[in-house]
Amino acid sequence: MPDTTYSFELFPPKTDAGAEKLKKTVSSLAERNPEYFSVTFGAGGSTQEGTFETVQMVMETTGKEAAPHLSCISSSRDRIRDQLNRYREAGVKRIVALRGDLPATAHHRDAPGDLHYANELVTFIRQEHGDHFELEVGAYPEMHPQAENVDDDFANFKRKVDAGADAAITQYFFNIDAFDDFMERCQKANIDIPIIPGIMPIVNFEQIVRFSRACGADVPRWLYYGMERYKDDNDALRAYGHDVVTKLCQKLLDRKVPSIHFYTLNQANPTKNLLDALKLG
């Protein structure tokens, strides 16, 4: 049995029907004993309130840790302080600290809000709460889509680590070489916090292409054309995607990664099938 732990990402539902469906998904995933669930901020137009409600639901129905994504863009120190206090009172012990998406017209220091970068958010949380929260930050093996260049992007990452991040979760990737290169850069920079690869199950061709374009994740040509063959046969696409992602995860396990973070898209079966294939949980 591999020693690697794993965690699951969820997004806040937008409808009552979505909320009911998510409860069933969470209960099903909780049976696999994840280290924790994370809950995104603002996905699909939801608000921080939706994040808080989903975090509460996960903790109450599963007894597992839930880690809210906390974004600093367009927010004030007072508002972030209130959110942190509310999460602490609710029993939250882990937070994913992110800059958040810039408005289309904004650029870095012109961004709205008191804090402009994730490293500033990490620093603020440490000043307010010391070591109470375990803080995860984002990492981009293939470069953040809004970064000027690879060196600037890595320097941004190191600032988050130096500010007090406990671990980092990567953007999803399909090219193991990108992860290996990132880990080499971390080693050279004496970054020794856990780097947790993010994994996206392949369940829909158009969705993967759209997501990847938006977040800067590379879809290799072999994978693009492999998926395209099955774009009109969803069962065949899922079977192909399952095989591709299983092999990627096995390579990560062979590298003895400390944990894997699965982007579940609020679906239980694709991630559970990967765990079964990998003999995890």
Backbone as CSV, one residue per row, in Angstrom:
resi,resn,N_x,N_y,N_z,CA_x,CA_y,CA_z,C_x,C_y,C_z
1,MET,0.851,-1.205,0.000,0.000,0.000,0.000,0.881,1.247,0.000
2,PRO,0.726,2.125,-1.006,1.552,3.339,-1.045,1.303,4.227,0.167
3,ASP,2.325,4.965,0.577,2.204,5.878,1.716,1.587,7.212,1.312
4,THR,1.443,7.453,0.022,0.962,8.740,-0.462,-0.472,9.000,-0.005
5,THR,-0.691,10.182,0.565,-2.047,10.586,0.931,-2.696,11.274,-0.276
6,TYR,-3.950,11.679,-0.116,-4.641,12.366,-1.214,-5.746,13.231,-0.631
7,SER,-6.129,14.215,-1.414,-7.177,15.154,-1.016,-8.028,15.464,-2.238
8,PHE,-9.207,16.032,-1.992,-10.187,16.262,-3.056,-10.627,17.717,-3.085
9,GLU,-10.673,18.296,-4.281,-11.182,19.660,-4.427,-12.642,19.643,-4.871
10,LEU,-13.414,20.538,-4.270,-14.817,20.745,-4.626,-15.025,22.207,-4.992
11,PHE,-16.154,22.499,-5.639,-16.532,23.901,-5.825,-17.940,24.114,-5.278
12,PRO,-18.237,25.322,-4.794,-19.554,25.575,-4.205,-20.657,25.435,-5.257
13,PRO,-21.730,24.740,-4.923,-22.837,24.611,-5.890,-23.589,25.922,-6.035
14,LYS,-24.218,26.095,-7.182,-24.946,27.341,-7.464,-26.448,27.205,-7.279
15,THR,-26.935,25.960,-7.183,-28.377,25.733,-7.068,-28.655,24.772,-5.915
16,ASP,-29.914,24.727,-5.492,-30.305,23.784,-4.433,-30.111,22.341,-4.896
17,ALA,-30.415,22.096,-6.170,-30.227,20.740,-6.698,-28.744,20.369,-6.699
18,GLY,-27.909,21.342,-7.059,-26.472,21.107,-7.039,-25.962,20.834,-5.634
19,ALA,-26.545,21.518,-4.647,-26.144,21.321,-3.255,-26.493,19.909,-2.779
20,GLU,-27.679,19.435,-3.160,-28.077,18.080,-2.769,-27.186,17.041,-3.431
21,LYS,-26.876,17.259,-4.702,-26.003,16.334,-5.421,-24.606,16.320,-4.805
22,LEU,-24.133,17.497,-4.406,-22.787,17.582,-3.838,-22.700,16.828,-2.513
23,LYS,-23.756,16.874,-1.703,-23.749,16.129,-0.436,-23.521,14.642,-0.693
24,LYS,-24.164,14.101,-1.719,-23.993,12.682,-2.048,-22.572,12.420,-2.550
25,THR,-22.053,13.346,-3.361,-20.686,13.207,-3.861,-19.688,13.212,-2.705
26,VAL,-19.871,14.144,-1.791,-18.963,14.272,-0.648,-19.007,13.015,0.219
27,SER,-20.211,12.501,0.483,-20.335,11.288,1.292,-19.641,10.111,0.622
28,SER,-19.783,10.021,-0.698,-19.148,8.936,-1.444,-17.624,9.059,-1.404
29,LEU,-17.118,10.277,-1.606,-15.673,10.488,-1.588,-15.097,10.326,-0.183
30,ALA,-15.864,10.702,0.823,-15.374,10.610,2.205,-15.104,9.169,2.604
31,GLU,-15.798,8.219,1.965,-15.568,6.799,2.255,-14.127,6.387,1.941
32,ARG,-13.463,7.178,1.082,-12.085,6.855,0.702,-11.058,7.478,1.652
33,ASN,-11.530,8.089,2.708,-10.666,8.597,3.770,-9.591,9.568,3.269
34,PRO,-10.003,10.649,2.597,-9.012,11.644,2.147,-8.417,12.394,3.326
35,GLU,-7.260,12.993,3.109,-6.643,13.806,4.148,-7.521,15.027,4.451
36,TYR,-8.077,15.618,3.394,-8.983,16.757,3.555,-9.686,17.026,2.237
37,PHE,-10.714,17.867,2.293,-11.361,18.420,1.102,-10.980,19.893,1.010
38,SER,-10.740,20.391,-0.185,-10.619,21.833,-0.366,-11.852,22.335,-1.113
39,VAL,-12.180,23.599,-0.889,-13.375,24.189,-1.501,-12.984,25.492,-2.164
40,THR,-13.213,25.586,-3.456,-12.767,26.755,-4.216,-13.582,27.985,-3.869
41,PHE,-13.030,29.124,-4.260,-13.682,30.416,-4.049,-14.163,30.948,-5.384
42,GLY,-15.446,31.291,-5.427,-15.948,32.015,-6.593,-16.139,31.201,-7.852
43,ALA,-16.061,29.882,-7.767,-16.208,29.075,-8.976,-17.616,29.228,-9.539
44,GLY,-17.695,29.449,-10.829,-18.988,29.531,-11.485,-19.858,30.672,-11.000
45,GLY,-19.242,31.733,-10.493,-20.008,32.895,-10.071,-20.466,32.851,-8.628
46,SER,-20.044,31.825,-7.893,-20.435,31.759,-6.487,-19.610,32.747,-5.672
47,THR,-19.961,32.877,-4.415,-19.299,33.858,-3.559,-18.561,33.161,-2.431
48,GLN,-17.863,33.960,-1.623,-17.185,33.407,-0.459,-18.190,32.769,0.503
49,GLU,-19.426,33.277,0.503,-20.457,32.679,1.355,-20.721,31.236,0.937
50,GLY,-20.744,30.995,-0.368,-20.920,29.627,-0.858,-19.777,28.733,-0.423
51,THR,-18.563,29.280,-0.397,-17.405,28.523,0.070,-17.587,28.151,1.534
52,PHE,-17.974,29.123,2.355,-18.152,28.885,3.788,-19.217,27.811,4.030
53,GLU,-20.338,27.904,3.335,-21.419,26.938,3.525,-20.979,25.534,3.111
54,THR,-20.214,25.433,2.033,-19.741,24.128,1.576,-18.726,23.550,2.553
55,VAL,-17.836,24.396,3.061,-16.872,23.959,4.078,-17.610,23.409,5.303
56,GLN,-18.615,24.138,5.758,-19.406,23.676,6.909,-20.062,22.331,6.621
57,MET,-20.645,22.202,5.437,-21.330,20.958,5.076,-20.355,19.787,5.088
58,VAL,-19.172,19.979,4.519,-18.181,18.896,4.472,-17.781,18.474,5.883
59,MET,-17.483,19.452,6.728,-17.028,19.133,8.081,-18.126,18.458,8.896
60,GLU,-19.364,18.922,8.723,-20.473,18.376,9.515,-20.879,16.975,9.054
61,THR,-20.828,16.733,7.744,-21.320,15.449,7.229,-20.244,14.375,7.195
62,THR,-18.971,14.759,7.183,-17.913,13.756,7.053,-16.967,13.715,8.250
63,GLY,-16.902,14.791,9.026,-15.920,14.852,10.095,-14.507,15.079,9.602
64,LYS,-14.358,15.300,8.298,-13.041,15.537,7.699,-12.695,17.022,7.721
65,GLU,-11.411,17.293,7.594,-10.978,18.681,7.457,-11.460,19.246,6.128
66,ALA,-11.802,20.518,6.136,-12.150,21.215,4.907,-11.323,22.488,4.830
67,ALA,-10.697,22.696,3.689,-9.789,23.832,3.507,-10.389,24.799,2.494
68,PRO,-10.886,25.950,2.940,-11.414,26.922,1.986,-10.302,27.585,1.184
69,HIS,-10.573,27.848,-0.076,-9.706,28.732,-0.857,-10.019,30.160,-0.419
70,LEU,-8.984,30.921,-0.123,-9.172,32.311,0.286,-8.413,33.207,-0.683
71,SER,-9.131,34.118,-1.324,-8.545,35.018,-2.318,-8.442,36.421,-1.742
72,CYS,-7.368,37.127,-2.106,-7.195,38.483,-1.578,-7.556,39.579,-2.574
73,ILE,-7.695,39.250,-3.846,-8.038,40.258,-4.847,-9.419,40.844,-4.548
74,SER,-9.534,42.142,-4.697,-10.799,42.866,-4.504,-11.297,42.821,-3.064
75,SER,-10.399,42.536,-2.112,-10.814,42.448,-0.726,-9.954,43.367,0.137
76,SER,-10.507,43.760,1.267,-9.774,44.598,2.211,-9.184,43.740,3.324
77,ARG,-8.225,44.305,4.046,-7.668,43.587,5.196,-8.756,43.272,6.216
78,ASP,-9.672,44.225,6.426,-10.740,44.005,7.406,-11.643,42.848,6.987
79,ARG,-11.951,42.808,5.712,-12.829,41.729,5.235,-12.130,40.377,5.348
80,ILE,-10.858,40.339,4.975,-10.107,39.085,5.088,-9.977,38.679,6.560
81,ARG,-9.747,39.668,7.415,-9.661,39.387,8.857,-10.963,38.751,9.353
82,ASP,-12.093,39.304,8.936,-13.389,38.762,9.340,-13.561,37.324,8.840
83,GLN,-13.161,37.081,7.590,-13.285,35.731,7.028,-12.415,34.737,7.795
84,LEU,-11.190,35.148,8.120,-10.285,34.266,8.861,-10.848,33.940,10.239
85,ASN,-11.371,34.952,10.922,-11.940,34.726,12.254,-13.151,33.795,12.179
86,ARG,-13.953,33.986,11.147,-15.141,33.148,10.987,-14.744,31.693,10.731
87,TYR,-13.731,31.494,9.889,-13.277,30.133,9.615,-12.678,29.506,10.876
88,ARG,-11.900,30.284,11.596,-11.283,29.748,12.817,-12.351,29.324,13.821
89,GLU,-13.363,30.159,13.981,-14.455,29.837,14.909,-15.220,28.595,14.468
90,ALA,-15.257,28.356,13.158,-15.964,27.187,12.620,-15.141,25.908,12.734
91,GLY,-13.882,26.039,13.173,-13.043,24.854,13.346,-12.125,24.557,12.182
92,VAL,-12.021,25.478,11.240,-11.125,25.285,10.092,-9.674,25.429,10.545
93,LYS,-8.842,24.511,10.081,-7.427,24.527,10.464,-6.489,24.623,9.263
94,ARG,-7.070,24.653,8.067,-6.257,24.640,6.849,-6.881,25.590,5.837
95,ILE,-6.040,26.361,5.162,-6.523,27.324,4.162,-5.634,27.251,2.929
96,VAL,-6.270,27.338,1.761,-5.532,27.478,0.508,-5.508,28.963,0.172
97,ALA,-4.332,29.578,0.307,-4.184,31.034,0.175,-3.783,31.393,-1.246
98,LEU,-4.640,32.161,-1.922,-4.455,32.469,-3.340,-4.619,33.963,-3.595
99,ARG,-3.993,34.432,-4.649,-4.261,35.799,-5.078,-5.690,35.922,-5.578
100,GLY,-6.096,34.997,-6.404,-7.401,35.077,-7.050,-7.264,35.655,-8.445
101,ASP,-8.317,35.560,-9.206,-8.292,36.013,-10.599,-8.372,37.530,-10.674
102,LEU,-7.469,38.123,-11.437,-7.504,39.563,-11.673,-8.680,39.926,-12.570
103,PRO,-9.314,41.075,-12.337,-10.277,41.575,-13.323,-9.583,41.739,-14.680
104,ALA,-10.339,41.603,-15.742,-9.758,41.596,-17.088,-8.920,42.839,-17.366
105,THR,-9.285,43.970,-16.785,-8.589,45.220,-17.084,-7.448,45.519,-16.120
106,ALA,-7.309,44.714,-15.060,-6.306,45.007,-14.022,-4.989,44.330,-14.333
107,HIS,-3.924,44.869,-13.738,-2.601,44.271,-13.913,-1.819,44.407,-12.610
108,HIS,-1.630,43.293,-11.940,-0.788,43.204,-10.740,-1.044,44.358,-9.758
109,ARG,-0.151,45.334,-9.685,-0.246,46.376,-8.661,-1.463,47.283,-8.849
110,ASP,-2.082,47.230,-10.018,-3.310,47.994,-10.227,-4.536,47.216,-9.740
111,ALA,-4.310,46.002,-9.248,-5.428,45.155,-8.857,-6.168,45.771,-7.674
112,PRO,-7.497,45.612,-7.653,-8.266,46.161,-6.537,-8.020,45.384,-5.257
113,GLY,-8.127,46.086,-4.123,-7.952,45.436,-2.835,-6.687,45.882,-2.128
114,ASP,-6.597,45.569,-0.840,-5.441,45.977,-0.031,-4.223,45.104,-0.287
115,LEU,-4.438,43.839,-0.630,-3.342,42.899,-0.872,-3.354,42.499,-2.343
116,HIS,-2.177,42.473,-2.962,-2.119,42.257,-4.408,-1.564,40.899,-4.812
117,TYR,-0.879,40.229,-3.895,-0.241,38.954,-4.232,-0.498,37.939,-3.131
118,ALA,-0.404,36.662,-3.490,-0.649,35.604,-2.514,0.374,35.629,-1.384
119,ASN,1.624,36.020,-1.679,2.611,36.073,-0.592,2.212,37.117,0.463
120,GLU,1.570,38.210,0.026,1.088,39.213,0.980,-0.051,38.646,1.821
121,LEU,-0.884,37.818,1.212,-1.972,37.176,1.956,-1.411,36.202,2.990
122,VAL,-0.412,35.409,2.587,0.213,34.474,3.529,0.811,35.240,4.714
123,THR,1.523,36.314,4.409,2.123,37.136,5.472,1.047,37.668,6.415
124,PHE,-0.058,38.153,5.849,-1.147,38.706,6.659,-1.764,37.636,7.567
125,ILE,-1.989,36.442,7.008,-2.578,35.366,7.818,-1.645,34.991,8.962
126,ARG,-0.344,34.923,8.684,0.615,34.597,9.741,0.638,35.696,10.822
127,GLN,0.545,36.937,10.397,0.531,38.036,11.371,-0.707,37.973,12.252
128,GLU,-1.830,37.601,11.679,-3.094,37.585,12.405,-3.281,36.334,13.269
129,HIS,-2.797,35.191,12.761,-3.132,33.921,13.409,-1.932,33.019,13.686
130,GLY,-0.727,33.520,13.466,0.448,32.697,13.740,0.412,31.397,12.960
131,ASP,0.625,30.286,13.664,0.670,28.979,13.005,-0.643,28.207,13.137
132,HIS,-1.734,28.907,13.500,-2.996,28.189,13.679,-3.427,27.475,12.407
133,PHE,-3.312,28.147,11.266,-3.739,27.567,10.002,-2.559,26.926,9.275
134,GLU,-2.796,25.747,8.718,-1.845,25.181,7.762,-2.164,25.822,6.415
135,LEU,-1.166,26.431,5.793,-1.396,27.219,4.581,-0.816,26.531,3.356
136,GLU,-1.693,26.246,2.393,-1.270,25.768,1.090,-1.342,26.928,0.101
137,VAL,-0.412,26.961,-0.823,-0.418,27.977,-1.879,-0.390,27.277,-3.232
138,GLY,-0.606,28.049,-4.284,-0.597,27.494,-5.627,0.803,27.446,-6.216
139,ALA,1.038,26.455,-7.071,2.299,26.336,-7.802,1.972,26.007,-9.256
140,TYR,2.815,26.491,-10.155,2.517,26.378,-11.589,3.705,25.772,-12.330
141,PRO,3.747,24.440,-12.448,4.871,23.793,-13.130,5.083,24.301,-14.560
142,GLU,3.981,24.732,-15.207,4.085,25.207,-16.595,3.906,26.714,-16.704
143,MET,4.061,27.429,-15.604,3.995,28.888,-15.541,2.551,29.396,-15.492
144,HIS,2.327,30.308,-14.558,1.022,30.959,-14.447,0.735,31.708,-15.748
145,PRO,-0.502,31.630,-16.253,-0.788,32.247,-17.558,-0.575,33.760,-17.596
146,GLN,-0.582,34.437,-16.429,-0.387,35.884,-16.418,1.037,36.288,-16.019
147,ALA,1.916,35.314,-15.835,3.301,35.641,-15.475,4.046,36.199,-16.683
148,GLU,5.011,37.084,-16.405,5.810,37.679,-17.488,6.709,36.638,-18.146
149,ASN,7.320,35.779,-17.312,8.189,34.723,-17.822,8.376,33.676,-16.723
150,VAL,9.069,32.593,-17.060,9.224,31.480,-16.125,9.979,31.911,-14.866
151,ASP,11.022,32.722,-15.024,11.816,33.134,-13.859,11.002,34.001,-12.909
152,ASP,10.231,34.934,-13.457,9.377,35.776,-12.618,8.332,34.930,-11.886
153,ASP,7.779,33.959,-12.606,6.757,33.115,-12.018,7.328,32.310,-10.852
154,PHE,8.531,31.768,-11.037,9.134,30.979,-9.961,9.518,31.874,-8.779
155,ALA,9.970,33.086,-9.075,10.291,34.029,-7.995,9.036,34.344,-7.180
156,ASN,7.890,34.475,-7.860,6.627,34.692,-7.150,6.316,33.514,-6.235
157,PHE,6.550,32.309,-6.750,6.304,31.125,-5.946,7.204,31.104,-4.710
158,LYS,8.471,31.411,-4.893,9.401,31.390,-3.764,9.005,32.419,-2.703
159,ARG,8.476,33.558,-3.130,8.028,34.557,-2.157,6.894,34.007,-1.283
160,LYS,6.024,33.204,-1.871,4.943,32.597,-1.087,5.506,31.605,-0.072
161,VAL,6.497,30.855,-0.495,7.127,29.897,0.416,7.819,30.640,1.555
162,ASP,8.587,31.674,1.195,9.325,32.438,2.203,8.395,33.166,3.175
163,ALA,7.182,33.487,2.703,6.217,34.190,3.570,5.625,33.280,4.634
164,GLY,5.774,31.957,4.448,5.291,31.048,5.481,4.342,29.968,5.017
165,ALA,4.323,29.656,3.711,3.468,28.566,3.231,3.968,27.227,3.775
166,ASP,3.035,26.351,4.134,3.387,25.015,4.633,3.545,24.003,3.507
167,ALA,2.819,24.206,2.424,2.846,23.266,1.303,2.311,23.990,0.076
168,ALA,2.473,23.369,-1.088,1.973,23.955,-2.329,1.217,22.893,-3.116
169,ILE,0.137,23.305,-3.751,-0.638,22.441,-4.636,-0.452,22.958,-6.051
170,THR,-0.093,22.082,-6.972,0.165,22.550,-8.338,-1.129,22.662,-9.139
171,GLN,-1.058,23.520,-10.148,-2.052,23.477,-11.210,-1.957,22.091,-11.847
172,TYR,-3.074,21.603,-12.379,-3.000,20.283,-13.001,-2.118,20.321,-14.243
173,PHE,-1.585,19.179,-14.591,-0.700,19.049,-15.754,-0.860,17.634,-16.300
174,PHE,-0.477,17.455,-17.546,-0.500,16.126,-18.164,0.892,15.671,-18.593
175,ASN,1.861,16.556,-18.447,3.226,16.273,-18.889,4.110,16.100,-17.657
176,ILE,4.536,14.882,-17.383,5.333,14.613,-16.186,6.654,15.374,-16.214
177,ASP,7.167,15.667,-17.406,8.435,16.406,-17.500,8.299,17.804,-16.900
178,ALA,7.136,18.409,-17.032,6.925,19.739,-16.461,7.027,19.684,-14.945
179,PHE,6.458,18.653,-14.349,6.534,18.494,-12.894,7.978,18.233,-12.456
180,ASP,8.669,17.356,-13.197,10.068,17.054,-12.853,10.930,18.308,-12.916
181,ASP,10.717,19.108,-13.943,11.502,20.345,-14.087,11.218,21.291,-12.929
182,PHE,9.960,21.402,-12.546,9.606,22.285,-11.432,10.256,21.808,-10.139
183,MET,10.237,20.507,-9.908,10.841,19.962,-8.692,12.354,20.200,-8.673
184,GLU,12.988,20.117,-9.826,14.425,20.415,-9.903,14.700,21.866,-9.536
185,ARG,13.849,22.768,-10.021,14.026,24.189,-9.688,13.822,24.425,-8.194
186,CYS,12.847,23.719,-7.603,12.631,23.847,-6.160,13.862,23.369,-5.385
187,GLN,14.425,22.268,-5.841,15.604,21.733,-5.155,16.766,22.716,-5.211
188,LYS,16.992,23.297,-6.380,18.083,24.260,-6.544,17.853,25.511,-5.703
189,ALA,16.577,25.862,-5.474,16.250,27.051,-4.691,16.111,26.736,-3.201
190,ASN,16.439,25.495,-2.817,16.338,25.054,-1.420,14.919,25.176,-0.870
191,ILE,13.950,24.935,-1.723,12.552,24.897,-1.301,12.231,23.457,-0.925
192,ASP,11.899,23.242,0.336,11.700,21.870,0.779,10.310,21.613,1.364
193,ILE,9.365,22.533,1.144,7.992,22.251,1.584,7.396,21.196,0.639
194,PRO,6.400,20.447,1.095,5.767,19.469,0.213,5.152,20.137,-1.022
195,ILE,5.453,19.592,-2.188,4.831,20.043,-3.444,3.848,18.952,-3.853
196,ILE,2.570,19.295,-3.816,1.511,18.306,-4.037,0.971,18.460,-5.457
197,PRO,1.153,17.463,-6.311,0.644,17.585,-7.679,-0.876,17.602,-7.715
198,GLY,-1.422,18.507,-8.512,-2.855,18.551,-8.757,-3.192,17.713,-9.982
199,ILE,-4.222,16.904,-9.881,-4.589,15.977,-10.956,-6.036,16.211,-11.379
200,MET,-6.232,16.360,-12.671,-7.572,16.575,-13.228,-8.029,15.321,-13.979
201,PRO,-9.053,14.627,-13.509,-9.611,13.524,-14.295,-10.135,14.030,-15.637
202,ILE,-10.031,13.221,-16.653,-10.528,13.589,-17.988,-11.925,12.996,-18.157
203,VAL,-12.925,13.872,-18.206,-14.310,13.401,-18.334,-15.043,14.032,-19.522
204,ASN,-14.455,15.082,-20.099,-15.133,15.780,-21.196,-14.079,16.487,-22.046
205,PHE,-14.080,16.243,-23.335,-13.051,16.776,-24.229,-13.064,18.299,-24.263
206,GLU,-14.226,18.890,-24.586,-14.303,20.346,-24.701,-13.965,21.028,-23.381
207,GLN,-14.399,20.427,-22.286,-14.155,21.005,-20.977,-12.659,21.057,-20.654
208,ILE,-11.956,19.976,-20.914,-10.516,19.934,-20.643,-9.781,20.959,-21.495
209,VAL,-10.152,21.061,-22.752,-9.492,22.023,-23.647,-9.766,23.452,-23.175
210,ARG,-10.990,23.723,-22.783,-11.365,25.060,-22.318,-10.658,25.411,-21.006
211,PHE,-10.705,24.513,-20.043,-10.041,24.745,-18.767,-8.548,24.983,-18.965
212,SER,-7.946,24.151,-19.800,-6.497,24.208,-19.977,-6.074,25.510,-20.650
213,ARG,-6.878,25.965,-21.584,-6.585,27.234,-22.239,-6.639,28.379,-21.233
214,ALA,-7.605,28.319,-20.330,-7.794,29.394,-19.357,-6.695,29.422,-18.296
215,CYS,-6.235,28.251,-17.866,-5.300,28.208,-16.740,-3.853,27.996,-17.169
216,GLY,-3.611,27.848,-18.460,-2.242,27.718,-18.937,-1.671,26.314,-18.853
217,ALA,-2.529,25.316,-18.616,-2.049,23.932,-18.582,-1.881,23.424,-20.018
218,ASP,-0.750,22.804,-20.283,-0.461,22.301,-21.630,-1.191,20.980,-21.874
219,VAL,-1.900,20.901,-22.988,-2.456,19.636,-23.443,-1.571,19.160,-24.592
220,PRO,-0.701,18.161,-24.359,0.198,17.695,-25.417,-0.586,17.255,-26.654
221,ARG,0.033,17.378,-27.811,-0.656,17.040,-29.066,-1.162,15.605,-29.070
222,TRP,-0.340,14.681,-28.550,-0.769,13.277,-28.530,-2.039,13.102,-27.707
223,LEU,-2.141,13.873,-26.624,-3.319,13.759,-25.764,-4.514,14.445,-26.418
224,TYR,-4.283,15.612,-27.003,-5.373,16.334,-27.669,-6.013,15.456,-28.741
225,TYR,-5.170,14.887,-29.609,-5.709,14.063,-30.692,-6.269,12.746,-30.175
226,GLY,-5.675,12.245,-29.089,-6.223,11.033,-28.476,-7.624,11.265,-27.945
227,MET,-7.824,12.400,-27.274,-9.151,12.719,-26.761,-10.124,13.037,-27.891
228,GLU,-9.638,13.735,-28.899,-10.513,14.159,-29.999,-11.136,12.958,-30.703
229,ARG,-10.420,11.845,-30.754,-10.955,10.638,-31.386,-12.272,10.209,-30.750
230,TYR,-12.407,10.489,-29.452,-13.557,9.987,-28.706,-14.512,11.088,-28.263
231,LYS,-14.402,12.256,-28.874,-15.186,13.389,-28.370,-16.688,13.178,-28.513
232,ASP,-17.103,12.286,-29.415,-18.531,12.012,-29.587,-18.965,10.736,-28.881
233,ASP,-18.059,10.128,-28.133,-18.364,8.901,-27.388,-17.826,9.080,-25.980
234,ASN,-18.682,9.584,-25.091,-18.198,9.988,-23.776,-17.672,8.813,-22.950
235,ASP,-18.301,7.633,-23.090,-17.815,6.467,-22.348,-16.402,6.103,-22.789
236,ALA,-16.172,6.127,-24.103,-14.841,5.803,-24.617,-13.829,6.873,-24.215
237,LEU,-14.263,8.133,-24.230,-13.370,9.219,-23.819,-12.963,9.051,-22.365
238,ARG,-13.918,8.743,-21.504,-13.611,8.575,-20.080,-12.673,7.397,-19.860
239,ALA,-12.873,6.324,-20.609,-11.992,5.157,-20.478,-10.569,5.512,-20.908
240,TYR,-10.461,6.232,-22.023,-9.143,6.670,-22.502,-8.503,7.626,-21.498
241,GLY,-9.269,8.612,-21.034,-8.754,9.575,-20.075,-8.344,8.923,-18.770
242,HIS,-9.130,7.958,-18.323,-8.797,7.234,-17.100,-7.440,6.551,-17.228
243,ASP,-7.204,5.924,-18.372,-5.931,5.229,-18.598,-4.767,6.220,-18.601
244,VAL,-4.944,7.351,-19.285,-3.889,8.367,-19.369,-3.555,8.920,-17.985
245,VAL,-4.586,9.282,-17.223,-4.360,9.920,-15.924,-3.857,8.900,-14.904
246,THR,-4.313,7.646,-15.003,-3.779,6.601,-14.115,-2.275,6.448,-14.302
247,LYS,-1.830,6.410,-15.557,-0.386,6.278,-15.827,0.384,7.479,-15.291
248,LEU,-0.188,8.677,-15.437,0.460,9.882,-14.907,0.580,9.790,-13.384
249,CYS,-0.502,9.402,-12.722,-0.473,9.294,-11.261,0.522,8.229,-10.802
250,GLN,0.609,7.120,-11.546,1.554,6.071,-11.158,2.988,6.590,-11.241
251,LYS,3.274,7.402,-12.250,4.610,8.007,-12.343,4.881,8.909,-11.147
252,LEU,3.855,9.619,-10.700,4.017,10.474,-9.520,4.240,9.643,-8.262
253,LEU,3.504,8.547,-8.135,3.712,7.656,-6.992,5.119,7.064,-7.015
254,ASP,5.596,6.733,-8.208,6.960,6.209,-8.345,7.987,7.235,-7.885
255,ARG,7.635,8.515,-8.009,8.524,9.595,-7.553,8.329,9.895,-6.062
256,LYS,7.435,9.123,-5.433,7.188,9.255,-3.988,6.714,10.660,-3.595
257,VAL,5.787,11.197,-4.396,5.197,12.482,-4.020,4.484,12.317,-2.679
258,PRO,4.443,13.368,-1.852,3.852,13.230,-0.517,2.342,13.059,-0.541
259,SER,1.704,13.587,-1.577,0.244,13.567,-1.649,-0.175,13.895,-3.072
260,ILE,-1.435,13.615,-3.411,-2.015,13.993,-4.700,-3.338,14.691,-4.418
261,HIS,-3.554,15.814,-5.099,-4.779,16.597,-4.925,-5.627,16.426,-6.187
262,PHE,-6.795,15.826,-6.039,-7.650,15.534,-7.190,-8.703,16.633,-7.360
263,TYR,-8.750,17.211,-8.558,-9.781,18.187,-8.913,-11.020,17.402,-9.353
264,THR,-11.953,17.192,-8.435,-13.037,16.237,-8.677,-14.124,16.760,-9.602
265,LEU,-14.213,18.077,-9.775,-15.309,18.680,-10.545,-16.671,18.282,-9.973
266,ASN,-16.695,18.059,-8.650,-17.913,17.685,-7.926,-18.516,16.367,-8.415
267,GLN,-17.648,15.487,-8.937,-18.068,14.144,-9.339,-17.244,13.128,-8.546
268,ALA,-17.896,12.089,-8.081,-17.184,11.101,-7.265,-16.507,10.019,-8.103
269,ASN,-17.209,9.475,-9.090,-16.735,8.252,-9.738,-15.402,8.376,-10.484
270,PRO,-15.163,9.444,-11.266,-13.870,9.502,-11.967,-12.675,9.438,-11.019
271,THR,-12.767,10.138,-9.888,-11.665,10.122,-8.925,-11.601,8.783,-8.198
272,LYS,-12.740,8.225,-7.820,-12.736,6.923,-7.149,-12.164,5.841,-8.063
273,ASN,-12.454,5.922,-9.353,-11.907,4.945,-10.292,-10.383,5.051,-10.371
274,LEU,-9.878,6.282,-10.303,-8.419,6.465,-10.298,-7.818,5.874,-9.025
275,LEU,-8.440,6.126,-7.876,-7.937,5.562,-6.621,-7.920,4.039,-6.674
276,ASP,-8.958,3.451,-7.241,-9.011,1.989,-7.354,-7.862,1.483,-8.220
277,ALA,-7.654,2.130,-9.359,-6.602,1.683,-10.277,-5.220,1.806,-9.659
278,LEU,-5.062,2.807,-8.800,-3.769,3.062,-8.176,-3.612,2.323,-6.842
279,LYS,-4.687,1.618,-6.439,-4.698,0.930,-5.146,-4.454,1.898,-3.992
280,LEU,-5.081,3.057,-4.102,-5.062,4.064,-3.031,-6.430,4.029,-2.355
281,GLY,-6.461,4.006,-1.048,-7.740,4.004,-0.335,-8.539,2.753,-0.591
